[in-house]
């Protein structure tokens, strides 16, 4: 089972103070870039993985989606989403993305914001998502960028044959990274760019757009705190389609 850090009281209270928690999608500086990667949603069925407070679920309905399903592991996040939602066409479910089982060919868009880097593996999930999309459907997701996730721990990682080894904080060393972000002991998983893109290709997806996202000059001028994120890509944004 994936780590359920969002149900940690201290983490949840800290997360509630972030701009993206208070302002919703408008508080996420990467939102305009993600929004440009979305298809038209009128009449479409949408799945949101790691839906949190349900901000995107409600936005999708405002854009005309016929039905939206939001999935999250955190009961606290889902309770908050339910408090903010008054729409019978939005349904919330508590499930672990690492063990997700979906029916085939039922969604037109699958969306995920900053959730997949909590998973030890993404290949099996991408296989589920490909099957769950209708032909022509799209997957759009964001994760912490591999350049951002690599420098987390000290030590060495060895391959199974013992022929190569890398410092754990190197880019090539995929695997868990421990951090103290909002609470102690938060586990996220570093993978290379290929560690995200190749499993998509192997599961049949066609890449539509890949963006090494960082704040624009205008965003930094409006929020100087973002200047430290300009040194390297902060987020990886990906859109892929099912032929």
PAZA-165045 format. One line per 8 residues: number of its first residue (from 1); their letters; for each residue x, y, z of N, C-alpha, C. Coordinates in steps of 0.05 Angstrom, whole numbers, plus 32768, in hexadecimal, padded with zeros to 4 digits. Example, Ala and Ser with C-alpha at 12.3 -4.5 7.8 and 13.67 -1.06 7.14 Angstrom:
1	as	8108,7F8E,809C,80F6,7FA6,809C,8108,7FBE,809C | 8101,7FD3,808E,8111,7FEB,808F,8102,8001,809D $
! end
This chain:
1	xxxxxxxx	8011,7FE8,8000,8000,8000,8000,8012,8019,8000 | 800A,802D,7FF1,8019,8046,7FF0,8018,8054,800B | 802C,8065,8011,802C,8074,8029,8015,8089,8029 | 8006,8089,803E,7FEF,809C,803F,7FF6,80B4,8051 | 800A,80C4,8047,8014,80DA,8057,7FFF,80F0,805A | 7FEC,80F2,8047,7FD9,8108,8049,7FC5,8105,805F | 7FC3,80ED,806B,7FB2,80E9,8082,7FC1,80EE,809C | 7FDB,80F4,809A,7FEA,80FC,80B2,7FE0,8118,80B9 $
9	xxxxxxxx	7FD9,811C,80D3,7FCC,8135,80DB,7FDE,814D,80D6 | 7FF8,814B,80DD,800A,8161,80D9,800D,8168,80BB | 8010,8153,80AB,8013,8157,808E,7FFA,8164,8082 | 7FE3,8159,808A,7FCA,8164,807F,7FC6,8181,8087 | 7FCD,8188,809F,7FCA,81A4,80A8,7FDE,81B6,8099 | 7FF6,81AC,8094,8009,81BC,8085,8001,81BF,8068 | 7FF7,81A9,805C,7FEE,81AA,8040,7FD7,81BE,803D | 7FC6,81C0,8051,7FAF,81D2,804F,7FB7,81EF,804E $
17	xxxxxxxx	7FD0,81F6,8055,7FD9,8211,8054,7FE7,8219,803A | 7FEB,8205,8028,7FF8,820B,800E,7FE5,821B,7FFC | 7FF0,822C,7FEB,7FDF,823C,7FD9,7FCD,822B,7FC8 | 7FD6,8213,7FBE,7FC5,8202,7FAD,7FAF,81F6,7FBD | 7FB1,81F4,7FD8,7F9B,81EB,7FE8,7F87,8200,7FEE | 7F90,8219,7FF0,7F7F,822F,7FF7,7F71,823B,7FDE | 7F81,823E,7FC9,7F77,824B,7FB0,7F6E,8237,7F9B | 7F73,821E,7F9F,7F6B,820A,7F8B,7F7F,820B,7F73 $
25	xxxxxxxx	7F74,8205,7F5B,7F85,8204,7F43,7F94,821F,7F3E | 7F87,8235,7F45,7F94,824F,7F41,7FAD,8252,7F53 | 7FAF,8242,7F68,7FC6,8244,7F79,7FDD,8231,7F71 | 7FD9,8223,7F5B,7FEE,8211,7F50,7FFB,821F,7F39 | 8014,8227,7F3A,8020,8237,7F25,8022,8228,7F0A | 8021,820D,7F0B,8023,81FE,7EF2,8008,81F9,7EE5 | 7FF2,8202,7EF1,7FD7,81FC,7EE8,7FD2,8205,7ECB | 7FDB,821D,7EC4,7FD5,8227,7EA9,7FE2,8215,7E94 $
33	xxxxxxxx	7FFA,820A,7E9A,8007,81F8,7E87,7FF9,81DD,7E86 | 7FF0,81D3,7E9C,7FE1,81BA,7E9C,7FC6,81BE,7E8D | 7FB9,81D4,7E92,7F9F,81D9,7E86,7FA2,81D9,7E67 | 7FB8,81E3,7E5D,7FBC,81E4,7E40,7FBF,81C8,7E34 | 7FC5,81B5,7E44,7FC9,8199,7E3B,7FB0,8189,7E3B | 7F9A,8194,7E46,7F81,8185,7E49,7F71,8186,7E2F | 7F62,8171,7E29,7F50,8172,7E13,7F36,8181,7E1B | 7F25,8187,7E08,7F0B,8192,7E0F,7EFC,817E,7E1F $
41	xxxxxxxx	7EEF,8187,7E35,7EE3,8174,7E48,7EC4,8172,7E46 | 7EB8,8181,7E35,7E9B,8181,7E33,7E91,8164,7E2C | 7E80,815A,7E3E,7E74,813F,7E39,7E87,8128,7E3F | 7E9F,812D,7E4A,7EB3,8118,7E4E,7EB1,810C,7E6B | 7EBA,80F3,7E6D,7EBD,80E7,7E87,7EDA,80E9,7E90 | 7EDE,80F2,7EA9,7EF9,80F9,7EB3,7EFF,80EA,7ECC | 7F18,80E2,7ECF,7F23,80D5,7EE7,7F3A,80E6,7EF1 | 7F39,80ED,7F0B,7F4F,80FC,7F18,7F5C,80EB,7F2D $
49	xxxxxxxx	7F76,80E5,7F28,7F85,80D4,7F3A,7F95,80E4,7F4E | 7F90,80E0,7F68,7F9C,80F1,7F7C,7F8D,810C,7F7D | 7F73,810A,7F7F,7F62,8122,7F7B,7F63,8136,7F92 | 7F6D,812E,7FA9,7F70,8141,7FBF,7F56,814E,7FC6 | 7F55,8169,7FC7,7F3D,8178,7FCE,7F28,8178,7FB8 | 7F2E,816C,7FA1,7F1B,816B,7F8B,7F1A,8184,7F7A | 7F2F,8194,7F7B,7F2F,81AD,7F6B,7F2C,81A7,7F4D | 7F3B,8194,7F43,7F39,818E,7F26,7F1F,8181,7F1F $
57	xxxxxxxx	7F15,8170,7F31,7EFB,8163,7F2C,7EE5,8178,7F27 | 7EE5,818C,7F38,7ED0,81A1,7F35,7ED6,81B2,7F1C | 7EEF,81B7,7F16,7EF6,81C7,7EFE,7EEE,81B8,7EE5 | 7EF1,819D,7EE4,7EEA,818E,7ECD,7ECC,818F,7EC8 | 7EBD,818F,7EDD,7E9F,8192,7EDA,7E98,81AE,7ED0 | 7EA6,81C2,7EDA,7EA1,81DD,7ED0,7EA8,81E0,7EB2 | 7EBA,81CF,7EA9,7EC2,81CF,7E8C,7EB0,81BC,7E7C | 7E9B,81B1,7E88,7E87,81A1,7E7A,7E89,8184,7E7B $
65	xxxxxxxx	7E9C,8179,7E8B,7E9E,815C,7E8E,7E84,8150,7E97 | 7E7C,8139,7E8C,7E62,812D,7E94,7E64,811F,7EAF | 7E7A,8114,7EB5,7E7E,8105,7ECE,7E9B,8105,7ED6 | 7EA1,8108,7EF0,7EBD,8108,7EF9,7EBF,80F6,7F11 | 7ED4,80E6,7F11,7EDB,80D5,7F28,7EF5,80DE,7F33 | 7EF6,80E3,7F4D,7F0F,80EB,7F5A,7F18,80D5,7F6D | 7F31,80CC,7F6B,7F3C,80B7,7F7C,7F53,80C2,7F8D | 7F53,80BB,7FA6,7F69,80C3,7FB8,7F6C,80AE,7FCE $
73	xxxxxxxx	7F84,80AB,7FD9,7F89,8099,7FEE,7F82,80A4,8009 | 7F81,80BF,800B,7F7E,80CC,8025,7F60,80D1,802B | 7F58,80C7,8042,7F3C,80CB,804A,7F38,80E8,8052 | 7F4D,80F5,805D,7F4A,8112,8064,7F47,8123,804B | 7F56,811D,8036,7F54,812D,801E,7F38,8129,8011 | 7F2F,8110,8011,7F14,810B,8005,7EFE,8117,8015 | 7F01,8118,8030,7EEC,8125,8040,7EEB,8143,803A | 7F02,814F,8036,7F03,816C,802E,7EF7,8170,8013 $
81	xxxxxxxx	7EFD,815E,8000,7EF2,815F,7FE5,7ED3,815E,7FE6 | 7EC9,814C,7FF6,7EAC,8149,7FF9,7E9F,8162,8004 | 7EAD,816F,8017,7EA3,8188,8023,7EA0,819E,800E | 7EB3,819E,7FFB,7EB4,81B4,7FE7,7EA3,81AE,7FCE | 7E98,8196,7FCD,7E8B,818E,7FB4,7E6D,818B,7FB8 | 7E5E,8197,7FA6,7E41,8194,7FA6,7E38,818D,7F89 | 7E3F,8176,7F80,7E3B,816F,7F65,7E37,8150,7F63 | 7E1F,8146,7F5C,7E1B,812A,7F5B,7E2A,811B,7F44 $
89	xxxxxxxx	7E36,812B,7F32,7E45,811F,7F1C,7E62,811B,7F23 | 7E6A,8123,7F3B,7E86,811F,7F45,7E85,8109,7F5B | 7E95,80F5,7F57,7E95,80DE,7F6A,7EB2,80DB,7F74 | 7EB5,80D8,7F8F,7ECF,80D5,7F9B,7ED1,80B8,7FA6 | 7EE9,80AD,7FA2,7EEF,8091,7FAB,7F0A,8090,7FB9 | 7F0B,8081,7FCE,7F25,807D,7FDC,7F32,8063,7FD2 | 7F48,8066,7FC4,7F57,804F,7FBA,7F75,8056,7FB9 | 7F84,8040,7FB9,7FA1,8042,7FB7,7FA9,8040,7F99 $
97	xxxxxxxx	7FB6,8054,7F8E,7FBE,8054,7F72,7FD0,803D,7F6C | 7FDF,8033,7F7F,7FF2,801D,7F7B,7FE3,8002,7F77 | 7FC9,8001,7F7E,7FBA,7FE9,7F7A,7FA0,7FEE,7F6B | 7FA0,8003,7F5B,7F88,800C,7F4D,7F7F,7FF8,7F38 | 7F65,7FF2,7F37,7F5A,7FE0,7F22,7F42,7FEF,7F16 | 7F44,7FF4,7EFC,7F30,8004,7EEE,7F22,7FF4,7ED8 | 7F09,7FF9,7ED3,7EFB,7FED,7EBD,7F06,7FF9,7EA3 | 7F04,7FEA,7E8D,7F0F,7FF2,7E74,7EFF,8007,7E65 $
105	xxxxxxxx	7F0D,8018,7E56,7F02,802B,7E43,7EE9,803A,7E4D | 7EED,8049,7E63,7ED7,8058,7E6E,7EDC,8076,7E71 | 7EF6,807F,7E6F,7EFC,809B,7E74,7F07,80A8,7E5A | 7F02,80C2,7E58,7F0D,80D2,7E42,7F26,80E1,7E4A | 7F28,80E7,7E64,7F40,80F4,7E6F,7F46,80E9,7E8A | 7F5F,80E2,7E8E,7F69,80DB,7EA9,7F7F,80F0,7EB0 | 7F7B,80FC,7EC7,7F8B,8113,7ED0,7F98,810C,7EEB | 7FB0,8115,7EEF,7FBD,8111,7F09,7FD0,8128,7F0E $
113	xxxxxxxx	7FCE,8135,7F25,7FE0,814B,7F2D,7FF0,8143,7F45 | 800A,8141,7F42,801D,813E,7F58,8016,8126,7F6A | 800F,810F,7F5E,8009,80F7,7F6D,801A,80E0,7F66 | 8023,80DD,7F4D,8030,80C5,7F44,804C,80C1,7F4F | 8058,80D7,7F59,8073,80D3,7F65,8071,80C6,7F81 | 805A,80C1,7F8A,8057,80B2,7FA3,8055,8094,7F9F | 8056,808B,7F86,8053,806F,7F7F,806E,8062,7F7A | 8073,804A,7F84,808C,803C,7F7F,808F,8034,7F62 $
121	xxxxxxxx	8078,802E,7F55,8079,8026,7F39,8063,8035,7F2A | 8068,803D,7F11,8053,804A,7F01,804A,8038,7EE9 | 805B,8025,7EE1,8054,8015,7ECA,8039,8006,7ECC | 8034,7FF8,7EE2,801A,7FEA,7EE5,8003,7FFD,7EE5 | 8006,8015,7EF1,7FF0,8028,7EF1,7FEB,8032,7ED5 | 8000,8038,7EC6,7FFD,8042,7EAA,7FEE,802D,7E99 | 7FF3,8014,7E9E,7FE4,7FFF,7E90,7FC7,8000,7E96 | 7FC0,8004,7EB0,7FA4,8007,7EB8,7F97,801F,7EAB $
129	xxxxxxxx	7FA6,8035,7EAA,7F9B,804E,7EA0,7F96,804C,7E81 | 7FA9,803F,7E74,7FA6,803C,7E57,7F8C,802C,7E51 | 7F88,8017,7E60,7F70,8006,7E5B,7F56,8016,7E63 | 7F58,8027,7E77,7F40,8036,7E80,7F38,804D,7E6E | 7F4B,8056,7E5D,7F44,806C,7E4A,7F36,8061,7E32 | 7F24,8072,7E28,7F17,806C,7E0E,7F2B,8073,7DF8 | 7F28,8067,7DE0,7F3A,806E,7DCA,7F39,808D,7DC6 | 7F51,8099,7DC3,7F52,80B6,7DC0,7F53,80C4,7DDB $
137	xxxxxxxx	7F51,80B6,7DF1,7F52,80C2,7E0B,7F6E,80CB,7E12 | 7F6F,80DB,7E27,7F89,80E8,7E2E,7F8F,80E5,7E4C | 7FA9,80E1,7E51,7FB4,80E1,7E6C,7FC4,80FA,7E6F | 7FBF,810A,7E83,7FCE,8123,7E89,7FD7,8122,7EA6 | 7FF1,8124,7EAC,7FF9,8123,7EC8,8011,8135,7ECD | 8015,813B,7EE6,802C,814A,7EEF,8039,813A,7F06 | 8053,813C,7F08,8063,8130,7F1E,807A,8143,7F24 | 8086,813F,7F3B,809E,814E,7F41,80B3,8145,7F2D $
145	xxxxxxxx	80C1,8158,7F21,80D4,8151,7F0C,80EB,8140,7F16 | 80F4,812C,7F05,810B,811C,7F0E,8123,812B,7F17 | 8128,8142,7F0B,813F,8152,7F14,813B,815C,7F30 | 8122,8160,7F37,811A,816A,7F51,811B,8154,7F66 | 8113,813C,7F5E,8110,8126,7F72,812A,8117,7F77 | 813E,811A,7F66,8156,8108,7F69,8166,810E,7F82 | 816C,8127,7F8A,817E,812B,7FA1,8170,812A,7FBC | 816C,8112,7FC6,815D,8110,7FDF,816D,8102,7FF6 $
153	xxxxxxxx	817C,80ED,7FF0,8189,80DD,8005,81A6,80D7,7FFE | 81B5,80D1,8013,81D1,80C8,800F,81D2,80AA,8010 | 81E7,809E,8005,81EA,8082,8004,81EF,8078,7FE8 | 81EE,805D,7FE4,81F4,8052,7FCA,81DF,803E,7FC2 | 81D8,803E,7FA8,81C6,802B,7F9D,81D5,8019,7F89 | 81D2,7FFF,7F8B,81E0,7FEC,7F7A,81CC,7FDD,7F68 | 81D4,7FD7,7F4F,81C2,7FC7,7F3E,81C4,7FAA,7F47 | 81B2,7F99,7F3D,81B0,7F7E,7F46,81CA,7F6E,7F41 $
161	xxxxxxxx	81D7,7F74,7F2B,81F0,7F65,7F25,8208,7F70,7F32 | 8206,7F86,7F40,821C,7F92,7F4E,8231,7F9F,7F3C | 8229,7FA4,7F22,823C,7FAE,7F0F,823D,7FCD,7F10 | 8227,7FD9,7F19,8227,7FF6,7F19,821B,8000,7F34 | 8222,8017,7F3C,8217,8023,7F54,8215,8042,7F50 | 8202,804E,7F5D,81FF,806B,7F5B,81FA,8076,7F78 | 8202,808E,7F7D,81F9,809B,7F96,81DB,809D,7F96 | 81CE,8098,7FAC,81B0,8099,7FAD,81A6,80B4,7FA5 $
169	xxxxxxxx	81B6,80C9,7FA9,81AC,80E4,7FA1,81B3,80EA,7F84 | 81BC,80D6,7F74,81C1,80DB,7F58,81A8,80D9,7F48 | 81A8,80E4,7F30,8191,80E3,7F1E,818B,80C7,7F16 | 819F,80B6,7F11,819B,809B,7F06,818F,8088,7F1B | 8192,808E,7F34,8189,807B,7F49,816C,807E,7F4F | 815B,806F,7F41,813E,8070,7F46,8137,8063,7F60 | 8122,806C,7F6C,8119,805F,7F85,810E,8074,7F99 | 8109,806A,7FB1,80FC,807C,7FC5,810F,8092,7FCE $
177	xxxxxxxx	8103,80A8,7FD5,8111,80BF,7FE1,8101,80C8,7FF9 | 810F,80CB,800F,8102,80D3,8028,8106,80F0,802C | 80F1,80FE,8033,80F3,811B,8038,80E2,8123,8050 | 80E7,813A,805B,80D7,8144,8071,80C8,815D,8067 | 80B5,8159,8056,80A5,816E,804A,808A,816F,8057 | 8084,8183,8067,806B,8186,8077,8069,8172,808E | 8076,815B,808C,8078,8147,80A1,8091,8137,809D | 8099,8129,80B1,80B1,8118,80AF,80AA,80FE,80A1 $
185	xxxxxxxx	80BE,80F4,8092,80BB,80D9,8086,80A9,80D7,806E | 80A8,80EC,805E,8098,80EB,8046,80A7,80DC,8030 | 809B,80C7,8025,80A9,80B7,8010,809E,80BE,7FF5 | 80B0,80C7,7FE3,80AA,80CB,7FC7,80BE,80BA,7FB7 | 80B7,80B5,7F9E,80C8,80A3,7F8E,80D4,80B3,7F76 | 80EF,80B2,7F75,80FD,80BE,7F5F,80FF,80AA,7F48 | 80F8,80B3,7F30,80FE,80A3,7F18,8108,80B7,7F03 | 8117,80AD,7EF0,8122,80BE,7EDB,810B,80C6,7EC8 $
193	xxxxxxxx	8111,80D8,7EB6,80FE,80E0,7EA2,80F4,80C7,7E92 | 8108,80B6,7E8B,8100,809E,7E7D,80F0,808B,7E8E | 80F3,808D,7EA9,80E3,807D,7EBB,80C6,8084,7EBB | 80BF,809C,7EB2,80A3,80A3,7EAE,809A,809E,7E91 | 80AA,80A6,7E7E,80A1,80A6,7E62,80A2,808A,7E56 | 80B6,807A,7E5B,80B7,8060,7E4F,80A0,804D,7E57 | 8098,804D,7E71,8080,803D,7E78,8067,8046,7E69 | 8065,8060,7E64,804E,8069,7E54,804E,805D,7E38 $
201	xxxxxxxx	8065,805F,7E2B,8069,8054,7E10,8064,8036,7E10 | 8070,8028,7E23,806D,800B,7E24,8050,8002,7E28 | 8040,8013,7E35,8024,800C,7E39,8012,8015,7E23 | 801D,8020,7E0D,800D,8027,7DF6,8007,8044,7DF2 | 800F,8055,7E05,8008,8072,7E03,8019,807F,7DED | 800E,8094,7DE2,801C,80A5,7DCF,8021,80C0,7DDE | 803A,80C8,7DDF,8041,80E1,7DED,8036,80F9,7DDC | 8029,810B,7DEA,801D,8123,7DDD,802E,813C,7DE4 $
209	xxxxxxxx	8035,813E,7DFD,8044,8156,7E06,8053,814F,7E20 | 806C,8159,7E21,807C,8156,7E39,8088,8171,7E40 | 8085,8179,7E58,808F,8194,7E60,809F,8193,7E7A | 80B7,819E,7E78,80C8,81A2,7E90,80BF,81BC,7E9C | 80AC,81BB,7EAE,80A0,81D4,7EB7,80B0,81E2,7ECC | 80B2,81FD,7EC9,80BD,820F,7EDD,80AF,8229,7EDC | 80B1,823A,7EF0,80A2,8253,7EF0,80AC,8266,7EDB | 809A,8276,7ED0,80A1,828A,7EBC,80AB,82A3,7ECA $
217	xxxxxxxx	80B7,82B5,7EBB,80C0,82CE,7EC7,80A9,82DE,7ED3 | 8092,82DD,7EC6,807B,82EB,7ED1,8072,82DF,7EEB | 8073,82C5,7EEE,806B,82B8,7F07,807F,82BE,7F1D | 8098,82BF,7F16,80AC,82C6,7F2B,80A9,82E3,7F34 | 80A3,82F4,7F20,809F,8311,7F28,8087,8314,7F3B | 8072,8303,7F36,805A,8305,7F47,805E,82F6,7F61 | 8070,82E2,7F61,8075,82D2,7F79,8093,82CC,7F7B | 80A3,82DE,7F86,80C0,82DB,7F86,80C9,82C1,7F93 $
225	xxxxxxxx	80B9,82B4,7FA4,80C1,829B,7FB0,80C5,8285,7F9C | 80B9,8288,7F84,80BC,8274,7F6F,80D7,8275,7F61 | 80E7,828A,7F67,8101,828D,7F59,8113,8276,7F5E | 8112,8269,7F76,8123,8252,7F7C,811C,823A,7F6A | 8104,823A,7F5F,80FC,8223,7F4E,8105,8227,7F31 | 8111,823E,7F2B,811A,8243,7F0F,8135,8236,7F0A | 8143,822C,7F1E,815D,8221,7F1B,815D,8206,7F0C | 8146,81F7,7F0F,8143,81DD,7F02,8125,81D8,7EFF $
233	xxxxxxxx	811D,81C6,7EED,8101,81C1,7EEA,80F5,81B8,7F05 | 80DE,81C3,7F0C,80D1,81BC,7F25,80BE,81A5,7F20 | 80B0,81A5,7F0A,809B,8191,7F04,809F,8186,7EE8 | 8095,816E,7EE4,8093,8161,7ECA,8076,815E,7EC3 | 806E,8169,7EAC,8052,8168,7EA3,8052,8156,7E8A | 803F,8144,7E89,803E,8131,7E73,8021,812D,7E6A | 801D,812D,7E50,8003,8126,7E43,8009,810F,7E30 | 7FF8,80FA,7E32,7FFB,80E3,7E20,7FDF,80DA,7E18 $
241	xxx	7FDC,80CF,7E01,7FC2,80C7,7DF7,7FC1,80A9,7DF1 | 7FA8,809E,7DF1,7FA3,8083,7DE8,7F9B,8084,7DCB | 7FA9,8078,7DB9,7FA2,8079,7D9C,7F86,806D,7D97 $
! end
